[in-house]
Amino acid sequence: MRKQKVKCPNCNGTGKVTCNKCAGTGCRMYYKNPLPHVFAFVTYSFPEAMGCYSCNATGKIVCKTCKGSGEINKK
């Protein structure tokens, strides 16, 4: 007897969900200290935009509920 498959409610059947690290933009702001030799209590950090490492700058990650298939077993 086969279990019936239904569309995943988390990703709506696409297998991908919005990245929670970059909010789907594919870009994150990192803060870089231009003076690493200065003491820690004197910090001057400037934001630098870079591609999100969690989603490889795509803005989407694999759905953890269906593991990217877009379908789950009906209970």
NORURZI-V330050 format. One record per backbone hydrogen bond with DSSP energy under -0.5 kcal/mol. CO is the residue of the C=O (numbers start at 1). NH is the residue of the N-H. If there is no record, write none. Layout:
co->CO nh->NH
co->CO nh->NH
//
This chain:
co->4 nh->74
co->6 nh->72
co->8 nh->12
co->8 nh->13
co->11 nh->14
co->15 nh->63
co->17 nh->61
co->19 nh->23
co->19 nh->24
co->22 nh->25
co->26 nh->52
co->28 nh->30
co->28 nh->50
co->30 nh->32
co->30 nh->48
co->32 nh->34
co->32 nh->46
co->35 nh->38
co->39 nh->42
co->41 nh->43
co->42 nh->44
co->43 nh->45
co->44 nh->34
co->46 nh->32
co->48 nh->30
co->50 nh->28
co->52 nh->56
co->52 nh->57
co->55 nh->58
co->59 nh->19
co->61 nh->17
co->63 nh->67
co->63 nh->68
co->66 nh->69
co->70 nh->8
co->72 nh->6
//
